[in-house]
């Protein structure tokens, strides 16, 4: 991206947009590695692995669309 001749507010806005995209990519990778959904909710597999697969926990996951 050529920033020659661009105003500072434009540069700041572009930089922020780029950093937000990088953050989202990092967040998605961390969530996936931990066994969470994109919304930061543990998956059923993760709950089973941790031994906290109680009916109440599974019900909360189901209420939040985690299958």
C-alpha positions in Angstrom: 0.0 0.0 0.0 1.4 3.3 -1.0 1.0 5.9 1.8 2.8 8.7 0.0 0.7 11.9 0.2 -1.9 10.4 2.5 -3.2 12.3 5.5 -2.4 11.1 9.1 -6.0 10.2 9.9 -6.2 8.0 6.8 -2.9 6.3 7.8 -4.1 5.7 11.4 -7.4 4.3 10.1 -5.7 1.9 7.7 -3.2 0.8 10.4 -6.1 0.2 12.9 -8.0 -1.9 10.3 -4.9 -4.0 9.6 -4.2 -4.6 13.3 -7.8 -5.5 14.0 -7.6 -8.1 11.2 -4.3 -9.5 12.7 -5.9 -9.7 16.1 -8.9 -11.6 14.8 -6.6 -14.1 13.0 -4.6 -14.6 16.2 -7.8 -14.9 18.3 -9.2 -17.5 16.0 -6.0 -19.6 16.2 -5.9 -19.4 20.0 -9.5 -20.4 20.3 -9.1 -23.3 17.9 -6.0 -24.5 19.8 -7.8 -24.4 23.1 -10.8 -26.2 21.7 -13.3 -23.3 21.7 -15.7 -22.0 19.2 -15.1 -18.7 17.4 -17.2 -17.1 20.1 -14.9 -18.4 22.9 -17.2 -21.2 24.1 -15.7 -24.6 24.8 -16.7 -27.3 22.4 -18.4 -30.5 23.5 -15.1 -32.4 22.8 -13.2 -30.0 25.1 -15.8 -30.3 27.8 -15.6 -34.1 27.6 -11.8 -34.1 27.6 -11.8 -31.9 30.7 -14.2 -34.2 32.5 -16.8 -31.5 33.0 -19.4 -33.0 30.7 -22.2 -32.7 33.3 -25.8 -32.5 31.9 -26.1 -28.9 33.1 -22.9 -27.9 31.2 -24.0 -29.7 28.0 -27.4 -28.0 28.3 -25.7 -24.5 28.5 -23.6 -25.4 25.5 -26.7 -26.5 23.5 -28.5 -23.3 24.5 -25.6 -21.4 22.9 -25.6 -23.5 19.7 -22.6 -25.7 20.5 -23.1 -29.3 19.4 
